[in-house]
Amino acid sequence: MEPQDDELIRFEAEGAAPLPPATIEGHVERDGARIWYASYGAGPPVILLHGGLGHSGNWGYQLAALLSSGRCVVLIDSRGHGRSTRDARPYSYELMAADVLAVMDELALEKAALVGWSDGACIALILAATAPSRVEGVFFFACNMDPSGTLEFHPTPVIDRCFSRHARDYAALSATPDDFNAFVEAVSLMMRTEPNYQASDLAMIKVPVAIVLGEHDEFIKPEHAEYLARSIPDAEMIYLEGVSHFAPLQRPAEFNAAVVSFLDRIGS
């Protein structure tokens, strides 16, 4: 069991647990970008979608737990993040959702469960809405589906430590290592203006969904999370105690248990 890192002191210094060598690793050329992916193990597939400004290595504490539960785990760096590139177009969640489908096609995955964190959760739920035949279910952690769902931003030491780690990782992994400031500006623009899903859109989602929020999330209104759980048919609402927007890093054992429990419930 990984020790707690509630203040992200270890994460800032070291990052998450390093990823082991993948069973399959590569890039998919899609729509002006090279999308990096890695696949581990065998069994029912689950795709982990990281948050904005991060990369797949932020899931380092989740990989072993999911592999030991008998699942194939797929990691994807969103376009422009980590090892993936982008073109000059603005970022959009729909574009990144289509990238996920391209990776699924490359790996011949007809269907997969999706675990999304922050921006990755939005991407996952868009796939549930637009490509439900490809989605077993969505574990939607710490995101909004319209701009009204976010809290007013207040910097904290925890957020600053996470941002510091993201800057270092971007410089180490990106094909454009000197462009971090422009990258942050472009992703932030997307976050301020997207997504824009209404209750009527959410009501059309028919796959199993868990809306999950940390007790002390710095970015997402609890009432917005509860609205999402009410608006999506048969969705469940899960609160993770004692953690914030960074639960997969802060208390991995608790986060992983919630993920595996959800996957077990949906039979994936």
Backbone bond lengths (Angstrom), bond angles and torsions (degrees), N, CA, C in turn:
res aa  C-N    CA-C-N  psi(-1)  N-CA   C-N-CA  omega(-1)  CA-C   N-CA-C  phi
1 M - - - 1.466 - - 1.527 109.80 -
2 E 1.328 116.21 132.29 1.455 119.93 179.40 1.536 109.79 -74.20
3 P 1.340 117.53 140.85 1.462 119.16 176.31 1.514 110.93 -68.77
4 Q 1.317 115.72 160.59 1.459 120.41 178.64 1.523 110.71 -69.84
5 D 1.329 114.86 148.53 1.466 121.77 176.46 1.524 107.90 -139.57
6 D 1.336 115.80 56.48 1.462 120.79 -172.31 1.527 112.70 -57.79
7 E 1.319 117.61 -33.10 1.464 121.10 -177.66 1.524 112.81 -93.45
8 L 1.339 117.66 2.05 1.475 124.53 179.48 1.530 112.86 58.93
9 I 1.321 116.02 28.11 1.464 119.48 177.68 1.528 110.51 -68.09
10 R 1.328 116.49 -44.54 1.463 119.29 178.56 1.525 110.94 -68.65
11 F 1.330 117.01 -39.19 1.464 119.91 -179.73 1.527 111.13 -62.53
12 E 1.331 117.24 -42.46 1.463 118.99 178.82 1.530 110.58 -61.60
13 A 1.313 116.46 -40.41 1.464 120.41 -175.42 1.526 112.91 -76.32
14 E 1.342 116.78 -38.32 1.461 120.38 -168.68 1.518 114.75 -124.30
15 G 1.321 118.29 -13.84 1.456 120.05 -169.18 1.520 110.42 79.01
16 A 1.322 116.43 -174.89 1.464 120.95 175.56 1.524 109.09 -77.46
17 A 1.332 116.83 179.83 1.461 120.56 176.57 1.524 109.37 -58.04
18 P 1.323 118.72 137.26 1.461 120.55 -177.63 1.525 111.55 -64.70
19 L 1.312 116.30 145.75 1.459 120.71 178.39 1.526 109.49 -77.69
20 P 1.328 117.61 136.98 1.468 120.16 176.08 1.531 110.74 -75.85
21 P 1.328 118.18 171.79 1.466 119.92 174.22 1.527 110.92 -57.79
22 A 1.321 116.03 138.23 1.461 121.38 -176.92 1.518 111.35 -84.37
23 T 1.336 115.96 154.88 1.458 121.10 171.48 1.528 109.72 -65.63
24 I 1.327 115.69 -43.93 1.467 123.28 177.35 1.517 107.00 -136.51
25 E 1.323 117.26 136.34 1.460 121.18 177.21 1.520 108.89 -143.89
26 G 1.315 117.19 142.14 1.451 119.18 179.10 1.517 112.35 -178.83
27 H 1.320 115.21 -167.08 1.456 123.49 176.84 1.519 109.00 -128.40
28 V 1.324 115.67 146.71 1.461 122.64 170.08 1.526 107.90 -110.07
29 E 1.323 116.12 128.30 1.461 120.57 174.46 1.519 107.67 -83.18
30 R 1.343 115.97 118.57 1.458 118.18 -178.32 1.516 111.27 -149.07
31 D 1.335 115.47 120.24 1.462 121.51 166.78 1.523 112.02 50.33
32 G 1.334 115.70 52.72 1.446 120.43 174.87 1.512 115.55 83.88
33 A 1.322 118.13 8.13 1.464 120.93 -177.42 1.521 110.39 -138.98
34 R 1.332 115.34 158.43 1.469 122.91 169.80 1.522 106.78 -111.46
35 I 1.329 115.09 113.64 1.465 121.36 -174.78 1.522 109.52 -99.48
36 W 1.340 115.51 119.34 1.467 121.05 -179.38 1.526 110.13 -82.33
37 Y 1.332 114.96 142.43 1.468 120.13 175.62 1.527 109.07 -145.97
38 A 1.311 115.32 160.44 1.465 122.59 173.00 1.521 107.95 -145.44
39 S 1.333 116.03 141.77 1.457 121.91 179.72 1.519 108.88 -123.99
40 Y 1.337 115.15 138.27 1.461 122.03 -175.99 1.528 109.58 -128.70
41 G 1.331 116.17 136.48 1.449 120.45 169.70 1.516 114.41 71.84
42 A 1.325 113.99 -167.26 1.462 121.78 -178.24 1.518 108.81 -141.00
43 G 1.335 114.91 159.22 1.454 120.93 -178.95 1.508 110.58 124.68
44 P 1.339 117.71 -168.38 1.465 120.40 178.20 1.531 109.70 -58.69
45 P 1.339 118.63 130.18 1.464 119.78 -174.52 1.525 113.84 -79.85
46 V 1.332 115.10 140.11 1.455 122.17 172.09 1.526 106.74 -131.45
47 I 1.318 116.51 130.87 1.457 123.08 -179.34 1.521 108.88 -105.27
48 L 1.336 116.10 128.41 1.459 122.15 178.91 1.528 109.12 -101.44
49 L 1.327 116.52 124.12 1.468 123.02 -176.97 1.526 108.41 -115.80
50 H 1.322 116.04 115.29 1.465 122.77 -172.59 1.523 111.72 -77.48
51 G 1.328 115.48 174.51 1.454 121.80 -178.61 1.517 113.46 -86.20
52 G 1.337 115.48 169.67 1.446 122.24 179.34 1.522 111.95 -61.13
53 L 1.323 116.42 138.34 1.464 126.96 -179.28 1.522 112.79 77.04
54 G 1.334 117.98 -8.06 1.455 121.41 -179.67 1.516 112.44 -96.97
55 H 1.325 115.67 -156.22 1.462 121.88 179.09 1.524 107.68 -161.71
56 S 1.333 116.63 176.13 1.462 120.68 -172.87 1.512 113.63 -63.79
57 G 1.337 117.61 -24.83 1.456 119.45 177.99 1.507 113.65 -62.03
58 N 1.335 117.56 -17.70 1.464 120.29 177.27 1.533 112.22 -67.77
59 W 1.342 117.22 -12.37 1.467 122.07 176.90 1.527 111.44 -91.84
60 G 1.319 118.58 15.73 1.462 120.52 -174.15 1.515 115.26 -57.21
61 Y 1.339 117.76 -29.68 1.461 120.56 179.78 1.530 113.07 -85.72
62 Q 1.321 117.44 -7.61 1.465 120.42 -179.28 1.528 112.77 -96.56
63 L 1.317 116.66 -27.06 1.467 120.27 -169.75 1.519 112.38 -58.81
64 A 1.331 117.48 -51.53 1.469 120.07 -175.21 1.523 111.60 -62.41
65 A 1.327 116.79 -39.60 1.463 119.87 -178.88 1.518 111.40 -63.66
66 L 1.314 116.89 -39.92 1.467 120.03 -179.75 1.519 111.50 -73.48
67 L 1.322 116.60 -38.11 1.464 119.10 176.81 1.525 110.67 -64.11
68 S 1.319 116.71 -41.18 1.468 119.64 -179.08 1.522 112.09 -69.54
69 S 1.332 117.09 -17.40 1.466 120.26 175.88 1.526 111.73 -86.13
70 G 1.332 117.32 4.07 1.454 121.39 173.57 1.510 115.27 87.70
71 R 1.323 116.39 30.78 1.462 120.47 -177.30 1.525 111.53 -117.88
72 C 1.320 115.20 152.71 1.457 122.19 166.86 1.524 107.51 -82.26
73 V 1.321 117.76 129.40 1.457 121.99 -177.89 1.531 109.10 -114.11
74 V 1.331 115.70 127.94 1.463 121.95 178.45 1.520 108.72 -115.17
75 L 1.310 115.94 128.72 1.460 122.67 174.84 1.525 109.00 -108.46
76 I 1.328 116.59 141.70 1.464 122.25 178.83 1.519 108.43 -135.63
77 D 1.334 116.98 129.48 1.461 120.81 169.35 1.525 108.16 -84.83
78 S 1.318 117.05 118.54 1.470 120.13 177.96 1.523 110.97 -57.45
79 R 1.321 116.02 152.97 1.472 118.87 -176.30 1.531 110.91 -55.12
80 G 1.325 114.06 135.76 1.453 121.04 -178.37 1.510 114.84 79.81
81 H 1.325 117.83 -7.28 1.465 123.29 -179.22 1.533 109.06 -106.65
82 G 1.321 116.23 150.05 1.453 120.35 174.03 1.517 111.92 55.08
83 R 1.316 116.13 -123.57 1.463 122.91 -176.81 1.523 112.63 -90.77
84 S 1.322 117.59 -3.51 1.466 121.33 179.94 1.521 111.03 -87.78
85 T 1.323 115.65 148.20 1.463 120.98 178.57 1.519 109.94 -103.68
86 R 1.316 115.59 177.47 1.466 121.51 176.78 1.518 108.34 -146.88
87 D 1.341 115.72 168.24 1.457 120.87 171.20 1.525 108.24 -101.10
88 A 1.325 116.34 -164.22 1.471 119.88 -172.32 1.520 113.59 -84.04
89 R 1.317 118.10 -4.30 1.463 119.84 -178.77 1.528 111.62 -68.69
90 P 1.323 116.84 153.54 1.469 118.99 174.59 1.528 110.76 -60.10
91 Y 1.308 115.59 151.85 1.458 120.29 172.91 1.524 109.66 -66.05
92 S 1.325 115.53 145.52 1.465 120.19 169.78 1.523 108.60 -149.09
93 Y 1.326 115.17 146.26 1.455 119.44 179.91 1.530 111.46 -65.95
94 E 1.328 117.09 -35.54 1.466 119.83 179.35 1.525 111.07 -64.44
95 L 1.335 116.63 -39.35 1.460 120.26 178.01 1.522 110.70 -63.39
96 M 1.313 116.86 -42.16 1.465 120.31 179.50 1.526 111.10 -70.59
97 A 1.318 117.77 -31.55 1.465 120.03 174.80 1.524 110.42 -63.61
98 A 1.337 117.20 -41.33 1.465 120.36 177.89 1.529 111.10 -64.42
99 D 1.329 117.38 -32.56 1.464 120.68 176.07 1.529 110.80 -62.03
100 V 1.328 116.69 -39.39 1.467 120.30 178.70 1.531 110.68 -61.19
101 L 1.313 116.42 -42.97 1.462 119.52 177.80 1.521 111.25 -62.13
102 A 1.329 117.06 -36.70 1.464 120.14 178.45 1.526 111.00 -63.54
103 V 1.333 116.94 -39.80 1.464 119.89 176.70 1.526 110.11 -66.84
104 M 1.321 117.50 -41.99 1.465 119.91 177.52 1.526 110.81 -58.96
105 D 1.326 116.87 -42.11 1.460 120.18 177.97 1.527 110.87 -63.05
106 E 1.340 116.52 -42.45 1.466 120.81 -179.83 1.532 110.86 -60.78
107 L 1.327 116.58 -37.34 1.466 121.54 -178.68 1.530 112.36 -91.68
108 A 1.340 117.04 4.52 1.471 122.55 -179.50 1.527 111.70 56.46
109 L 1.329 116.11 42.12 1.456 121.91 175.89 1.521 108.75 -96.43
110 E 1.314 115.75 108.76 1.463 119.25 179.93 1.517 111.07 -68.00
111 K 1.343 115.30 -36.28 1.458 120.06 -174.45 1.526 107.90 -153.16
112 A 1.335 116.50 148.92 1.466 120.29 178.45 1.512 109.69 -152.71
113 A 1.327 115.67 153.45 1.462 120.96 167.35 1.521 107.82 -79.55
114 L 1.337 116.19 149.25 1.459 121.70 -177.48 1.522 109.49 -122.31
115 V 1.320 115.45 129.86 1.457 122.13 172.52 1.520 106.87 -114.92
116 G 1.334 116.37 114.96 1.449 120.68 -176.55 1.510 111.76 -118.05
117 W 1.319 115.28 141.74 1.467 123.29 179.98 1.526 107.41 -120.64
118 S 1.328 117.11 118.74 1.460 122.28 177.76 1.529 109.63 57.89
119 D 1.337 119.77 -122.18 1.466 119.88 179.83 1.521 112.00 -53.93
120 G 1.330 117.03 -35.07 1.458 120.21 178.19 1.513 112.59 -64.11
121 A 1.344 117.00 -31.67 1.457 120.52 176.52 1.521 110.65 -66.83
122 C 1.323 116.29 -41.25 1.463 120.20 177.12 1.524 110.35 -60.85
123 I 1.329 116.97 -45.97 1.465 120.96 177.92 1.522 110.17 -57.79
124 A 1.329 117.18 -43.86 1.459 121.44 -179.19 1.522 111.74 -62.23
125 L 1.333 116.88 -43.79 1.464 118.92 -177.76 1.522 111.46 -71.59
126 I 1.322 118.11 -32.10 1.467 120.52 173.38 1.524 110.11 -61.85
127 L 1.333 117.09 -40.50 1.463 119.33 176.45 1.527 111.36 -64.47
128 A 1.324 117.01 -38.19 1.469 119.71 176.78 1.520 111.26 -61.36
129 A 1.350 115.50 -35.01 1.458 119.84 -179.06 1.521 112.66 -78.99
130 T 1.337 117.18 -36.81 1.462 120.70 -170.55 1.525 114.07 -102.81
131 A 1.329 117.45 -21.27 1.468 121.02 -179.13 1.525 109.72 -139.43
132 P 1.329 117.53 56.91 1.472 120.08 -172.85 1.523 113.75 -60.88
133 S 1.324 118.05 -25.92 1.463 119.71 -179.43 1.524 112.33 -68.88
134 R 1.342 116.92 -13.39 1.458 121.13 -179.27 1.531 112.41 -100.28
135 V 1.340 117.35 -2.96 1.465 121.56 -169.27 1.525 110.96 -119.90
136 E 1.340 116.58 120.63 1.471 120.87 176.53 1.528 111.12 -76.64
137 G 1.312 116.49 -34.33 1.450 121.59 -178.61 1.512 109.24 174.83
138 V 1.336 116.48 166.76 1.460 121.49 -176.03 1.530 110.00 -130.96
139 F 1.326 115.64 123.52 1.463 123.48 168.87 1.522 105.04 -96.29
140 F 1.332 116.04 103.57 1.470 123.73 -168.66 1.518 108.20 -103.22
141 F 1.345 115.68 98.54 1.461 119.73 -175.86 1.527 111.61 -105.48
142 A 1.341 115.43 119.24 1.464 122.38 163.21 1.517 113.89 65.27
143 C 1.325 116.79 57.95 1.461 118.64 174.39 1.523 110.12 -150.18
144 N 1.323 114.23 169.88 1.461 122.42 177.04 1.519 108.62 -114.56
145 M 1.345 116.29 161.20 1.456 120.39 176.18 1.521 112.41 -118.91
146 D 1.322 117.58 4.15 1.460 122.97 164.89 1.525 107.14 -153.47
147 P 1.349 117.63 158.51 1.469 119.17 -172.42 1.525 115.10 -61.29
148 S 1.320 118.04 -19.52 1.466 119.67 -179.60 1.518 112.70 -70.54
149 G 1.327 117.36 -10.76 1.459 120.26 -174.30 1.509 115.44 -84.63
150 T 1.336 117.66 -0.93 1.461 119.62 -175.63 1.526 111.73 -100.74
151 L 1.315 114.74 148.03 1.456 122.37 174.54 1.535 110.14 -79.46
152 E 1.318 116.45 157.77 1.463 119.81 171.22 1.526 108.97 -62.70
153 F 1.328 115.80 135.00 1.464 119.73 -174.66 1.530 111.76 -73.20
154 H 1.325 114.66 130.08 1.465 121.62 173.18 1.526 107.54 -132.18
155 P 1.331 117.88 116.19 1.468 119.19 -179.61 1.523 111.41 -63.56
156 T 1.310 115.62 145.59 1.466 122.76 176.98 1.526 108.11 -136.77
157 P 1.320 118.07 161.83 1.464 119.34 175.56 1.533 112.85 -57.82
158 V 1.326 117.82 -36.52 1.467 120.49 179.78 1.527 110.11 -64.28
159 I 1.317 117.11 -46.65 1.472 120.60 178.13 1.522 110.10 -61.69
160 D 1.319 117.02 -42.92 1.468 120.27 -179.90 1.530 111.15 -61.68
161 R 1.331 117.34 -39.37 1.467 119.57 179.73 1.529 110.89 -67.13
162 C 1.324 116.67 -40.38 1.462 120.03 177.97 1.531 110.39 -63.31
163 F 1.332 116.99 -44.27 1.452 121.62 179.95 1.533 110.80 -62.25
164 S 1.313 116.31 -40.76 1.461 120.71 177.70 1.524 111.45 -59.96
165 R 1.339 116.22 -43.60 1.465 120.36 177.72 1.523 110.96 -63.73
166 H 1.341 116.76 -42.97 1.465 119.99 178.93 1.523 111.10 -59.05
167 A 1.336 117.23 -41.44 1.464 120.59 -179.35 1.528 110.64 -62.52
168 R 1.315 116.45 -43.48 1.466 120.17 -179.59 1.525 111.18 -66.83
169 D 1.316 116.56 -41.68 1.464 119.89 -179.61 1.526 111.15 -67.39
170 Y 1.332 116.67 -38.86 1.461 119.51 178.37 1.532 110.33 -59.86
171 A 1.320 116.43 -45.45 1.460 120.51 179.90 1.529 111.43 -62.04
172 A 1.327 116.79 -33.15 1.461 120.79 -177.44 1.523 113.27 -80.78
173 L 1.337 118.00 -30.93 1.462 121.26 -170.65 1.516 115.01 -107.12
174 S 1.320 117.93 -30.11 1.459 121.06 -168.86 1.522 112.68 -73.60
175 A 1.329 115.01 149.70 1.465 120.95 171.46 1.521 111.42 -71.64
176 T 1.333 117.32 -14.34 1.470 122.69 177.71 1.527 107.90 -125.51
177 P 1.332 118.07 68.15 1.465 121.41 -167.64 1.524 115.33 -64.83
178 D 1.328 117.39 -18.40 1.462 120.29 -178.51 1.525 113.33 -93.62
179 D 1.325 117.02 4.39 1.469 120.52 -171.85 1.518 113.38 -104.08
180 F 1.339 118.24 23.74 1.462 119.65 -174.26 1.526 112.05 -59.47
181 N 1.309 119.05 -42.71 1.469 120.37 -177.46 1.520 111.70 -63.05
182 A 1.331 117.58 -42.37 1.463 120.89 177.40 1.526 110.83 -66.32
183 F 1.317 116.43 -37.53 1.467 122.44 176.14 1.531 110.67 -60.15
184 V 1.321 117.03 -48.46 1.465 120.79 179.00 1.527 110.43 -60.80
185 E 1.306 117.47 -43.05 1.466 120.62 -179.48 1.520 111.34 -62.18
186 A 1.334 116.80 -42.80 1.464 120.34 -178.04 1.522 111.91 -69.11
187 V 1.341 117.33 -42.76 1.466 120.09 178.62 1.525 110.23 -67.54
188 S 1.321 117.24 -38.56 1.464 120.78 179.91 1.522 111.58 -63.46
189 L 1.314 117.07 -37.03 1.467 120.49 176.17 1.523 110.27 -60.26
190 M 1.316 117.38 -45.01 1.462 120.47 176.97 1.521 110.67 -60.27
191 M 1.330 116.79 -44.70 1.465 120.04 -178.03 1.528 112.04 -62.71
192 R 1.327 116.72 -34.38 1.470 119.90 -178.72 1.524 112.54 -74.05
193 T 1.303 117.70 -26.65 1.470 121.13 -170.87 1.525 114.18 -114.15
194 E 1.302 118.15 -12.23 1.458 123.07 -179.33 1.532 108.41 -134.53
195 P 1.345 116.05 165.27 1.462 129.43 -10.17 1.529 111.11 -76.52
196 N 1.321 116.20 174.47 1.464 121.00 -178.40 1.529 110.78 -136.07
197 Y 1.334 115.41 54.70 1.457 120.58 178.98 1.525 109.86 -90.51
198 Q 1.317 116.01 133.94 1.456 121.87 -179.53 1.530 110.43 -97.30
199 A 1.328 115.90 170.59 1.463 120.03 -179.75 1.519 111.76 -57.83
200 S 1.329 116.86 -35.49 1.466 120.13 179.06 1.521 111.68 -65.72
201 D 1.344 116.94 -33.58 1.469 120.23 176.03 1.523 110.42 -69.49
202 L 1.319 115.79 -42.79 1.460 120.08 -179.18 1.524 111.31 -64.62
203 A 1.306 116.19 -33.57 1.465 120.66 -178.56 1.523 112.85 -66.04
204 M 1.319 116.82 -17.47 1.460 120.89 -179.44 1.525 112.81 -86.78
205 I 1.334 117.49 -7.76 1.463 120.62 -178.44 1.530 109.22 -75.73
206 K 1.318 115.86 126.57 1.468 120.58 -173.14 1.522 113.79 -116.10
207 V 1.332 118.44 0.14 1.465 119.43 179.26 1.526 109.40 -90.18
208 P 1.331 118.35 159.81 1.474 119.80 177.45 1.534 111.49 -62.58
209 V 1.315 116.25 134.49 1.462 122.05 -178.17 1.520 109.56 -136.48
210 A 1.329 115.98 135.51 1.461 122.38 167.24 1.520 107.64 -114.04
211 I 1.324 116.51 123.63 1.467 122.06 172.98 1.524 106.44 -92.68
212 V 1.326 116.52 121.89 1.460 121.69 -169.73 1.527 109.10 -127.05
213 L 1.332 116.65 134.18 1.461 120.68 -178.31 1.523 109.67 -143.30
214 G 1.327 115.50 138.42 1.453 120.49 172.89 1.523 110.59 -72.10
215 E 1.304 115.37 147.56 1.469 121.08 -178.19 1.522 112.29 -56.70
216 H 1.325 117.39 -33.30 1.465 121.67 -174.64 1.527 111.71 -116.90
217 D 1.334 117.47 34.34 1.471 119.27 -177.72 1.522 111.15 -56.63
218 E 1.344 115.90 132.63 1.460 121.94 -176.17 1.525 113.77 -83.79
219 F 1.343 117.70 -12.93 1.463 120.26 -169.27 1.530 115.01 -120.76
220 I 1.331 117.99 -27.28 1.464 121.70 -170.19 1.524 110.64 -112.62
221 K 1.335 116.17 132.25 1.458 121.25 177.35 1.535 110.14 -70.37
222 P 1.329 118.32 130.58 1.465 119.67 176.86 1.522 112.51 -57.30
223 E 1.334 116.53 -37.18 1.467 118.43 -179.67 1.525 111.83 -66.79
224 H 1.326 116.87 -27.38 1.468 119.39 175.98 1.525 110.26 -70.37
225 A 1.327 116.58 -42.62 1.461 119.72 177.41 1.531 110.61 -59.84
226 E 1.336 115.99 -42.10 1.466 119.08 179.97 1.527 111.47 -67.85
227 Y 1.334 116.60 -35.12 1.468 121.06 174.74 1.527 110.51 -62.23
228 L 1.327 117.61 -41.99 1.464 120.09 177.78 1.530 110.46 -61.84
229 A 1.328 116.09 -43.91 1.466 119.74 -179.16 1.527 111.48 -63.72
230 R 1.350 116.54 -34.85 1.467 119.80 177.09 1.519 112.00 -72.94
231 S 1.313 117.38 -33.91 1.458 121.47 -170.83 1.520 113.26 -83.04
232 I 1.323 117.28 -26.49 1.469 121.32 179.80 1.519 108.20 -90.84
233 P 1.309 118.88 123.65 1.465 120.82 -176.25 1.532 112.45 -55.02
234 D 1.321 115.08 126.66 1.465 123.50 174.65 1.527 114.16 64.50
235 A 1.329 117.58 15.47 1.465 119.19 177.46 1.525 110.03 -69.71
236 E 1.332 115.66 151.91 1.462 120.60 175.46 1.520 109.25 -110.05
237 M 1.323 115.74 151.42 1.460 122.74 178.80 1.515 108.04 -108.55
238 I 1.332 116.72 126.44 1.461 122.00 -179.51 1.525 108.77 -126.26
239 Y 1.327 116.79 125.88 1.462 121.70 172.51 1.528 108.72 -104.11
240 L 1.315 115.65 134.52 1.462 121.85 175.10 1.524 108.63 -101.80
241 E 1.315 116.59 118.07 1.464 121.23 -173.26 1.529 111.78 -76.58
242 G 1.338 115.15 143.81 1.445 121.66 169.71 1.515 116.36 78.57
243 V 1.346 117.12 2.27 1.463 120.54 -176.18 1.516 109.88 -123.51
244 S 1.333 115.10 173.00 1.459 120.16 -179.78 1.517 109.72 -123.55
245 H 1.325 116.61 -146.65 1.463 122.92 -178.97 1.526 111.64 -64.70
246 F 1.334 116.49 -12.37 1.459 121.28 -171.52 1.532 112.26 -113.97
247 A 1.309 116.42 30.72 1.467 121.77 -175.58 1.525 114.52 -53.03
248 P 1.357 120.37 -39.82 1.473 118.19 -179.16 1.519 113.50 -60.85
249 L 1.337 116.28 -23.10 1.464 121.47 177.71 1.517 111.86 -95.93
250 Q 1.332 116.63 -33.77 1.457 121.15 -174.10 1.519 112.19 -73.93
251 R 1.331 116.77 -50.53 1.464 121.66 -178.08 1.532 108.55 -137.98
252 P 1.330 116.15 76.12 1.465 119.65 -173.66 1.517 114.38 -57.90
253 A 1.327 117.56 -37.91 1.466 118.97 -176.12 1.525 111.10 -61.03
254 E 1.323 116.96 -44.12 1.468 120.45 179.84 1.525 111.01 -67.32
255 F 1.330 116.47 -43.18 1.464 119.34 179.06 1.530 110.55 -62.59
256 N 1.328 116.53 -46.66 1.464 120.03 -177.90 1.519 111.70 -62.46
257 A 1.325 116.59 -38.31 1.468 119.42 178.90 1.527 110.61 -62.63
258 A 1.329 116.95 -39.71 1.462 119.98 178.88 1.521 111.22 -65.99
259 V 1.336 116.86 -40.34 1.465 120.38 178.75 1.517 111.18 -64.31
260 V 1.331 117.02 -50.04 1.464 120.51 -177.33 1.526 110.46 -63.49
261 S 1.322 117.40 -39.10 1.463 120.60 177.50 1.526 111.26 -60.97
262 F 1.326 116.70 -43.32 1.472 120.45 177.57 1.532 110.55 -62.96
263 L 1.317 117.91 -46.61 1.458 120.57 -179.76 1.523 111.39 -61.85
264 D 1.334 116.38 -38.58 1.464 119.86 176.80 1.531 110.96 -62.90
265 R 1.347 115.86 -41.06 1.459 119.37 -177.95 1.522 112.57 -65.40
266 I 1.316 116.58 -34.69 1.480 118.26 -178.85 1.516 111.75 -90.17
267 G 1.356 116.40 1.24 1.454 120.35 177.10 1.506 112.95 72.99
268 S 1.338 117.04 29.90 1.468 119.89 -179.32 1.521 110.51 -115.66
